[in-house]
Amino acid sequence: MKFRNGMYLFATAIVVGTMGLASCSNEEDVVAGGEEQGVTSKVTLGVHVNGGVNKKASQGDVNLGGAIADITNIVVVPMANGVYQMPIGFGNLTQTTQSKVMEASLLTTVNEFMVYGNIPAAVAGTGQFAPFEYSVPSTQEDVDENLADNGFTAPLCGPMALIYGADAKTFATATDATAENFWLTAGGATWTADQTVITDATKGIKIDGVKYQVGVLASKVFENTKCDVDAPEFDTPDGKEALTADNWETEICENMKLTGVFVGSQTNVINDKLAWSGDAWLTDVAPSSATVTRATFADGAWADVTGKIAAVETDGTQVVAGADFYTVVAPDADKLITVSFQFQNNTGRTLTLNNGVQVADGAYAYYSVKLNNKDGKDVFSAATTTILNARITDWGNGTPTPPLTADVVIGVEFDVNWAAGLSYEFDI
């Protein structure tokens, strides 16, 4: 299934074979892992990417460039009255392998399916299945050692992959499904939707609605800072030219390196039932391209600046091109969420911020905005992309760490018609 506006989903199907029922004592064939008892039926299971994986995309594109990345470690876990059974692994779906089928035996008491994609096998594997909690650690402590020195002790986490998932308590069934016909539109099986049980007449089970459990923040940073020759925020050490309007671009702007983005108040743990918990700052220190090294210069009125990122529909798919960061985020119902862009001072000069804190050459400064939900829409939602364009107008407006308080610049927000997402614009 292709989720409208560029969010691609995959579906799973379970096709019951014609071998009839077998005793549950035939343990070597039974896909069971708990105490739930019942008869079993030999089944064929399949997974398929609807719409196809057109080509391999880099993770940075997060399926927003018109190409679909591989879906790795696809696992379907049957549940019988709340008891996990043995998981069924399908491996990966790729550009050349868009569907797979396999056989297993399934208890007829199975009435729920958990489906996972892109969660590591060490977490959601194909051995005896157990409840799990999954999170990604941050490497930011190794990048900016000044965080703790400046009083920033909040927990950090790293961005996750594009996690797919479903907790399917209803599913479609068919009495005429086979491994050959269950993906066919013409001449395929006859499916009955919204079923909750499997009977001995059931020959196929199809699970739809396997979707992203994460959202994406697509962000781009501009700048139009100017040199204040009377009170420059950068010093002039021995051997350096005095700063002027003529050399400001080459001496300062080209050497303020865009190195990361921090997102506050993120839930950072997802569990086996696809529920989120935790509270941490998400750190993404991988710009979308190696060529992204600085903020894009954009002078003039902010409302008239060209080159801002936006969702553009191309061949029925919404594409967001040209972002500096494509950051995978957890759904978040908070009304005010801070996003901080990290810059490394590589100017060879000391930067004195407006709050008096000095940022030495090689150290980091953070330029922040606060995103507010509106019209009942959360800033970050699953299967939704949030777009942020921000412009830095003064290098002195930074802080030595991401701000833990709410005194940040707030700009104008507006909606775009893209998967119920929000778009934001800020002059910092």
C-alpha positions as a Python dict, from the first residue, in 0.01 Angstrom:
ca = {
    (1, 'M'): (0, 0, 0),
    (2, 'K'): (132, 345, -83),
    (3, 'F'): (45, 587, 193),
    (4, 'R'): (-68, 913, 41),
    (5, 'N'): (189, 1189, 24),
    (6, 'G'): (490, 968, -3),
    (7, 'M'): (465, 744, 303),
    (8, 'Y'): (511, 390, 179),
    (9, 'L'): (376, 96, 373),
    (10, 'F'): (407, -274, 337),
    (11, 'A'): (144, -539, 390),
    (12, 'T'): (176, -895, 511),
    (13, 'A'): (-31, -1191, 418),
    (14, 'I'): (-65, -1536, 563),
    (15, 'V'): (-199, -1800, 328),
    (16, 'V'): (-323, -2120, 484),
    (17, 'G'): (-225, -2428, 288),
    (18, 'T'): (-433, -2734, 209),
    (19, 'M'): (-257, -2979, 437),
    (20, 'G'): (-538, -2968, 692),
    (21, 'L'): (-517, -2952, 1070),
    (22, 'A'): (-245, -3113, 1270),
    (23, 'S'): (-209, -3192, 1637),
    (24, 'C'): (-39, -2925, 1839),
    (25, 'S'): (190, -3195, 1972),
    (26, 'N'): (377, -3172, 1643),
    (27, 'E'): (603, -2914, 1803),
    (28, 'E'): (868, -2903, 1533),
    (29, 'D'): (614, -2753, 1292),
    (30, 'V'): (420, -2531, 1528),
    (31, 'V'): (484, -2157, 1531),
    (32, 'A'): (418, -2124, 1902),
    (33, 'G'): (609, -1982, 2189),
    (34, 'G'): (378, -1953, 2485),
    (35, 'E'): (135, -2163, 2683),
    (36, 'E'): (-161, -2109, 2453),
    (37, 'Q'): (-287, -2444, 2320),
    (38, 'G'): (-487, -2529, 2010),
    (39, 'V'): (-483, -2708, 1679),
    (40, 'T'): (-246, -2591, 1410),
    (41, 'S'): (-275, -2541, 1039),
    (42, 'K'): (6, -2549, 786),
    (43, 'V'): (26, -2199, 636),
    (44, 'T'): (209, -2004, 371),
    (45, 'L'): (303, -1651, 470),
    (46, 'G'): (394, -1361, 246),
    (47, 'V'): (512, -1003, 269),
    (48, 'H'): (501, -747, -9),
    (49, 'V'): (587, -382, -61),
    (50, 'N'): (287, -232, -237),
    (51, 'G'): (408, 3, -505),
    (52, 'G'): (750, -159, -505),
    (53, 'V'): (1091, -51, -387),
    (54, 'N'): (1186, 153, -690),
    (55, 'K'): (1551, 198, -600),
    (56, 'K'): (1774, 204, -298),
    (57, 'A'): (1766, 538, -119),
    (58, 'S'): (2014, 668, 133),
    (59, 'Q'): (1886, 675, 489),
    (60, 'G'): (1917, 1052, 480),
    (61, 'D'): (1641, 1066, 217),
    (62, 'V'): (1402, 884, 454),
    (63, 'N'): (1176, 804, 158),
    (64, 'L'): (1118, 1172, 85),
    (65, 'G'): (1316, 1180, -239),
    (66, 'G'): (1087, 963, -447),
    (67, 'A'): (1291, 649, -375),
    (68, 'I'): (1217, 387, -112),
    (69, 'A'): (1486, 245, 112),
    (70, 'D'): (1512, -123, 193),
    (71, 'I'): (1289, -251, 471),
    (72, 'T'): (1508, -471, 690),
    (73, 'N'): (1439, -748, 940),
    (74, 'I'): (1068, -788, 872),
    (75, 'V'): (918, -996, 1152),
    (76, 'V'): (558, -1111, 1202),
    (77, 'V'): (474, -1234, 1552),
    (78, 'P'): (141, -1420, 1592),
    (79, 'M'): (-37, -1385, 1925),
    (80, 'A'): (-291, -1629, 2063),
    (81, 'N'): (-513, -1467, 2326),
    (82, 'G'): (-234, -1233, 2432),
    (83, 'V'): (45, -1495, 2430),
    (84, 'Y'): (336, -1438, 2192),
    (85, 'Q'): (404, -1725, 1954),
    (86, 'M'): (730, -1788, 1771),
    (87, 'P'): (811, -1499, 1534),
    (88, 'I'): (827, -1551, 1161),
    (89, 'G'): (1115, -1373, 989),
    (90, 'F'): (1102, -1253, 630),
    (91, 'G'): (1444, -1091, 606),
    (92, 'N'): (1458, -778, 392),
    (93, 'L'): (1254, -634, 109),
    (94, 'T'): (1473, -457, -143),
    (95, 'Q'): (1479, -311, -491),
    (96, 'T'): (1495, -658, -645),
    (97, 'T'): (1301, -854, -381),
    (98, 'Q'): (962, -689, -333),
    (99, 'S'): (769, -988, -197),
    (100, 'K'): (841, -1314, -20),
    (101, 'V'): (645, -1621, 87),
    (102, 'M'): (726, -1898, 331),
    (103, 'E'): (557, -2185, 516),
    (104, 'A'): (494, -2237, 885),
    (105, 'S'): (229, -2382, 1112),
    (106, 'L'): (-3, -2147, 1294),
    (107, 'L'): (-231, -2209, 1592),
    (108, 'T'): (-594, -2161, 1499),
    (109, 'T'): (-634, -1968, 1825),
    (110, 'V'): (-414, -1688, 1691),
    (111, 'N'): (-619, -1368, 1696),
    (112, 'E'): (-359, -1090, 1678),
    (113, 'F'): (-37, -1016, 1490),
    (114, 'M'): (252, -784, 1571),
    (115, 'V'): (446, -674, 1263),
    (116, 'Y'): (787, -503, 1274),
    (117, 'G'): (1022, -365, 1014),
    (118, 'N'): (1363, -197, 1050),
    (119, 'I'): (1398, -289, 1418),
    (120, 'P'): (1734, -468, 1467),
    (121, 'A'): (1729, -847, 1480),
    (122, 'A'): (1900, -836, 1818),
    (123, 'V'): (1585, -666, 1950),
    (124, 'A'): (1304, -824, 1745),
    (125, 'G'): (1452, -1146, 1619),
    (126, 'T'): (1327, -1484, 1509),
    (127, 'G'): (1409, -1680, 1823),
    (128, 'Q'): (1185, -1719, 2126),
    (129, 'F'): (999, -1388, 2134),
    (130, 'A'): (983, -1174, 2445),
    (131, 'P'): (870, -818, 2522),
    (132, 'F'): (1137, -562, 2435),
    (133, 'E'): (1229, -198, 2469),
    (134, 'Y'): (1440, -38, 2198),
    (135, 'S'): (1629, 290, 2191),
    (136, 'V'): (1932, 433, 2012),
    (137, 'P'): (2214, 591, 2215),
    (138, 'S'): (2360, 928, 2123),
    (139, 'T'): (2721, 980, 2023),
    (140, 'Q'): (2699, 1353, 2089),
    (141, 'E'): (2886, 1341, 2419),
    (142, 'D'): (3194, 1247, 2217),
    (143, 'V'): (3141, 1542, 1981),
    (144, 'D'): (3073, 1831, 2217),
    (145, 'E'): (3253, 1783, 2546),
    (146, 'N'): (3138, 2127, 2659),
    (147, 'L'): (2777, 2022, 2715),
    (148, 'A'): (2829, 1908, 3072),
    (149, 'D'): (3077, 2189, 3138),
    (150, 'N'): (2802, 2438, 3055),
    (151, 'G'): (2544, 2270, 3279),
    (152, 'F'): (2364, 2065, 3015),
    (153, 'T'): (2303, 1726, 3177),
    (154, 'A'): (1978, 1622, 3007),
    (155, 'P'): (1976, 1266, 2869),
    (156, 'L'): (2050, 1231, 2499),
    (157, 'C'): (1943, 980, 2237),
    (158, 'G'): (2017, 917, 1871),
    (159, 'P'): (1770, 900, 1583),
    (160, 'M'): (1611, 565, 1501),
    (161, 'A'): (1569, 405, 1164),
    (162, 'L'): (1238, 428, 978),
    (163, 'I'): (1052, 187, 1203),
    (164, 'Y'): (746, 21, 1055),
    (165, 'G'): (493, -162, 1267),
    (166, 'A'): (140, -274, 1329),
    (167, 'D'): (-58, -428, 1612),
    (168, 'A'): (-320, -604, 1402),
    (169, 'K'): (-620, -712, 1607),
    (170, 'T'): (-833, -728, 1294),
    (171, 'F'): (-729, -865, 958),
    (172, 'A'): (-873, -979, 627),
    (173, 'T'): (-933, -1348, 566),
    (174, 'A'): (-1002, -1556, 257),
    (175, 'T'): (-1117, -1913, 201),
    (176, 'D'): (-975, -1934, -152),
    (177, 'A'): (-627, -1787, -108),
    (178, 'T'): (-315, -1958, -239),
    (179, 'A'): (48, -1857, -253),
    (180, 'E'): (-1, -1784, -622),
    (181, 'N'): (-312, -1565, -609),
    (182, 'F'): (-314, -1370, -284),
    (183, 'W'): (-137, -1062, -422),
    (184, 'L'): (-335, -1057, -746),
    (185, 'T'): (-597, -790, -810),
    (186, 'A'): (-762, -961, -1105),
    (187, 'G'): (-839, -1325, -1042),
    (188, 'G'): (-708, -1307, -688),
    (189, 'A'): (-852, -1434, -363),
    (190, 'T'): (-1178, -1302, -218),
    (191, 'W'): (-1099, -1115, 102),
    (192, 'T'): (-1330, -1036, 392),
    (193, 'A'): (-1206, -742, 598),
    (194, 'D'): (-1213, -675, 974),
    (195, 'Q'): (-1199, -1035, 1093),
    (196, 'T'): (-1082, -1127, 1443),
    (197, 'V'): (-1064, -1508, 1436),
    (198, 'I'): (-924, -1788, 1224),
    (199, 'T'): (-1146, -2086, 1141),
    (200, 'D'): (-1067, -2419, 984),
    (201, 'A'): (-1201, -2279, 655),
    (202, 'T'): (-954, -1992, 655),
    (203, 'K'): (-697, -2028, 379),
    (204, 'G'): (-544, -1683, 388),
    (205, 'I'): (-489, -1393, 625),
    (206, 'K'): (-391, -1047, 507),
    (207, 'I'): (-264, -776, 744),
    (208, 'D'): (-284, -418, 619),
    (209, 'G'): (-198, -90, 786),
    (210, 'V'): (168, -162, 852),
    (211, 'K'): (293, 195, 867),
    (212, 'Y'): (567, 416, 998),
    (213, 'Q'): (580, 442, 1377),
    (214, 'V'): (799, 752, 1349),
    (215, 'G'): (782, 1093, 1187),
    (216, 'V'): (1045, 1299, 1009),
    (217, 'L'): (1168, 1653, 1072),
    (218, 'A'): (1301, 1798, 746),
    (219, 'S'): (1495, 2117, 823),
    (220, 'K'): (1701, 2374, 637),
    (221, 'V'): (1906, 2659, 782),
    (222, 'F'): (1974, 2996, 618),
    (223, 'E'): (2172, 3296, 742),
    (224, 'N'): (2204, 3663, 659),
    (225, 'T'): (2432, 3783, 938),
    (226, 'K'): (2614, 4114, 901),
    (227, 'C'): (2938, 4252, 1038),
    (228, 'D'): (2908, 4515, 1311),
    (229, 'V'): (3246, 4680, 1272),
    (230, 'D'): (3195, 4880, 1589),
    (231, 'A'): (3116, 4579, 1810),
    (232, 'P'): (3185, 4252, 1629),
    (233, 'E'): (3091, 3936, 1818),
    (234, 'F'): (3411, 3768, 1693),
    (235, 'D'): (3749, 3885, 1816),
    (236, 'T'): (4057, 3952, 1604),
    (237, 'P'): (4351, 3753, 1742),
    (238, 'D'): (4708, 3811, 1634),
    (239, 'G'): (4762, 3712, 1274),
    (240, 'K'): (4398, 3756, 1176),
    (241, 'E'): (4253, 4031, 959),
    (242, 'A'): (4019, 4281, 1117),
    (243, 'L'): (3661, 4198, 1029),
    (244, 'T'): (3485, 4409, 769),
    (245, 'A'): (3169, 4387, 561),
    (246, 'D'): (3389, 4271, 271),
    (247, 'N'): (3554, 3973, 447),
    (248, 'W'): (3268, 3872, 678),
    (249, 'E'): (3148, 3601, 442),
    (250, 'T'): (3485, 3431, 395),
    (251, 'E'): (3618, 3484, 747),
    (252, 'I'): (3304, 3403, 946),
    (253, 'C'): (3006, 3259, 760),
    (254, 'E'): (3201, 3005, 558),
    (255, 'N'): (3368, 2883, 880),
    (256, 'M'): (3061, 2844, 1101),
    (257, 'K'): (3007, 2477, 1025),
    (258, 'L'): (2657, 2330, 1049),
    (259, 'T'): (2715, 2003, 1234),
    (260, 'G'): (2391, 1886, 1395),
    (261, 'V'): (2037, 1938, 1513),
    (262, 'F'): (1896, 1876, 1863),
    (263, 'V'): (1525, 1810, 1927),
    (264, 'G'): (1395, 1847, 2282),
    (265, 'S'): (1141, 1646, 2481),
    (266, 'Q'): (1158, 1335, 2267),
    (267, 'T'): (1028, 999, 2380),
    (268, 'N'): (1320, 772, 2302),
    (269, 'V'): (1205, 416, 2379),
    (270, 'I'): (964, 206, 2173),
    (271, 'N'): (842, -130, 2301),
    (272, 'D'): (705, -449, 2151),
    (273, 'K'): (349, -311, 2157),
    (274, 'L'): (470, -4, 1966),
    (275, 'A'): (418, 227, 2266),
    (276, 'W'): (663, 513, 2329),
    (277, 'S'): (817, 623, 2659),
    (278, 'G'): (1116, 812, 2796),
    (279, 'D'): (1229, 1174, 2775),
    (280, 'A'): (1552, 1280, 2607),
    (281, 'W'): (1707, 1527, 2364),
    (282, 'L'): (1736, 1371, 2020),
    (283, 'T'): (2070, 1445, 1854),
    (284, 'D'): (2119, 1413, 1479),
    (285, 'V'): (2477, 1489, 1386),
    (286, 'A'): (2463, 1367, 1026),
    (287, 'P'): (2369, 1630, 767),
    (288, 'S'): (2186, 1488, 466),
    (289, 'S'): (2487, 1539, 239),
    (290, 'A'): (2860, 1579, 281),
    (291, 'T'): (2825, 1908, 94),
    (292, 'V'): (2610, 2055, 372),
    (293, 'T'): (2872, 2241, 574),
    (294, 'R'): (2714, 2578, 644),
    (295, 'A'): (2390, 2771, 648),
    (296, 'T'): (2271, 2893, 308),
    (297, 'F'): (2304, 3269, 265),
    (298, 'A'): (1967, 3434, 205),
    (299, 'D'): (1933, 3811, 227),
    (300, 'G'): (1624, 4025, 200),
    (301, 'A'): (1281, 3987, 351),
    (302, 'W'): (1240, 3641, 508),
    (303, 'A'): (897, 3594, 352),
    (304, 'D'): (1050, 3640, 5),
    (305, 'V'): (1349, 3408, 44),
    (306, 'T'): (1368, 3144, -226),
    (307, 'G'): (1510, 2797, -173),
    (308, 'K'): (1303, 2711, 133),
    (309, 'I'): (1220, 2344, 153),
    (310, 'A'): (862, 2235, 98),
    (311, 'A'): (661, 1926, 15),
    (312, 'V'): (613, 1903, -362),
    (313, 'E'): (394, 1642, -523),
    (314, 'T'): (575, 1446, -794),
    (315, 'D'): (401, 1158, -969),
    (316, 'G'): (156, 1127, -681),
    (317, 'T'): (429, 1123, -418),
    (318, 'Q'): (520, 1412, -192),
    (319, 'V'): (892, 1487, -217),
    (320, 'V'): (1089, 1711, 18),
    (321, 'A'): (1417, 1798, -150),
    (322, 'G'): (1712, 2007, -38),
    (323, 'A'): (1686, 1979, 341),
    (324, 'D'): (2001, 2004, 550),
    (325, 'F'): (1869, 1736, 786),
    (326, 'Y'): (1612, 1459, 754),
    (327, 'T'): (1575, 1359, 1118),
    (328, 'V'): (1366, 1062, 1225),
    (329, 'V'): (1160, 1171, 1527),
    (330, 'A'): (920, 1006, 1770),
    (331, 'P'): (556, 1116, 1781),
    (332, 'D'): (523, 1398, 2032),
    (333, 'A'): (209, 1559, 2174),
    (334, 'D'): (397, 1837, 2357),
    (335, 'K'): (276, 2184, 2262),
    (336, 'L'): (617, 2350, 2259),
    (337, 'I'): (922, 2166, 2126),
    (338, 'T'): (1267, 2321, 2103),
    (339, 'V'): (1483, 2255, 1798),
    (340, 'S'): (1847, 2369, 1818),
    (341, 'F'): (2091, 2381, 1528),
    (342, 'Q'): (2449, 2307, 1625),
    (343, 'F'): (2733, 2505, 1467),
    (344, 'Q'): (3102, 2454, 1523),
    (345, 'N'): (3309, 2770, 1541),
    (346, 'N'): (3592, 2706, 1295),
    (347, 'T'): (3675, 3073, 1238),
    (348, 'G'): (3999, 3077, 1434),
    (349, 'R'): (3837, 3345, 1651),
    (350, 'T'): (3646, 3353, 1979),
    (351, 'L'): (3273, 3415, 1947),
    (352, 'T'): (3114, 3614, 2229),
    (353, 'L'): (2744, 3543, 2248),
    (354, 'N'): (2487, 3806, 2338),
    (355, 'N'): (2456, 3650, 2684),
    (356, 'G'): (2829, 3704, 2742),
    (357, 'V'): (2935, 3340, 2709),
    (358, 'Q'): (3240, 3284, 2494),
    (359, 'V'): (3262, 3008, 2233),
    (360, 'A'): (3625, 2928, 2158),
    (361, 'D'): (3752, 2825, 1819),
    (362, 'G'): (3655, 2459, 1771),
    (363, 'A'): (3369, 2478, 2023),
    (364, 'Y'): (2996, 2480, 1950),
    (365, 'A'): (2709, 2727, 1957),
    (366, 'Y'): (2338, 2642, 1929),
    (367, 'Y'): (2071, 2846, 1748),
    (368, 'S'): (1722, 2757, 1858),
    (369, 'V'): (1354, 2787, 1775),
    (370, 'K'): (1045, 2655, 1948),
    (371, 'L'): (777, 2473, 1750),
    (372, 'N'): (416, 2504, 1862),
    (373, 'N'): (129, 2278, 1759),
    (374, 'K'): (-179, 2435, 1610),
    (375, 'D'): (-526, 2343, 1485),
    (376, 'G'): (-517, 2025, 1687),
    (377, 'K'): (-210, 1894, 1502),
    (378, 'D'): (93, 1773, 1693),
    (379, 'V'): (435, 1903, 1593),
    (380, 'F'): (553, 1546, 1530),
    (381, 'S'): (322, 1259, 1436),
    (382, 'A'): (382, 909, 1306),
    (383, 'A'): (390, 881, 926),
    (384, 'T'): (407, 1261, 904),
    (385, 'T'): (679, 1500, 794),
    (386, 'T'): (729, 1833, 969),
    (387, 'I'): (907, 2102, 769),
    (388, 'L'): (1126, 2369, 931),
    (389, 'N'): (1297, 2659, 756),
    (390, 'A'): (1505, 2880, 986),
    (391, 'R'): (1734, 3178, 927),
    (392, 'I'): (2009, 3303, 1158),
    (393, 'T'): (2034, 3680, 1159),
    (394, 'D'): (2294, 3723, 1433),
    (395, 'W'): (2570, 3479, 1533),
    (396, 'G'): (2549, 3632, 1879),
    (397, 'N'): (2198, 3489, 1928),
    (398, 'G'): (2335, 3143, 2007),
    (399, 'T'): (2377, 2960, 2334),
    (400, 'P'): (2662, 2732, 2447),
    (401, 'T'): (2419, 2438, 2484),
    (402, 'P'): (2066, 2367, 2362),
    (403, 'P'): (1841, 2585, 2582),
    (404, 'L'): (1652, 2418, 2864),
    (405, 'T'): (1423, 2718, 2907),
    (406, 'A'): (1154, 2859, 2682),
    (407, 'D'): (1305, 3200, 2603),
    (408, 'V'): (1367, 3139, 2234),
    (409, 'V'): (1258, 3321, 1923),
    (410, 'I'): (918, 3219, 1791),
    (411, 'G'): (819, 3290, 1432),
    (412, 'V'): (519, 3235, 1211),
    (413, 'E'): (384, 2888, 1151),
    (414, 'F'): (158, 2764, 876),
    (415, 'D'): (24, 2437, 747),
    (416, 'V'): (111, 2255, 428),
    (417, 'N'): (-104, 1987, 276),
    (418, 'W'): (134, 1699, 344),
    (419, 'A'): (29, 1405, 557),
    (420, 'A'): (-126, 1642, 812),
    (421, 'G'): (216, 1790, 878),
    (422, 'L'): (311, 2135, 997),
    (423, 'S'): (554, 2382, 837),
    (424, 'Y'): (747, 2644, 1032),
    (425, 'E'): (956, 2948, 944),
    (426, 'F'): (1176, 3141, 1185),
    (427, 'D'): (1423, 3426, 1181),
    (428, 'I'): (1663, 3360, 1469),
}
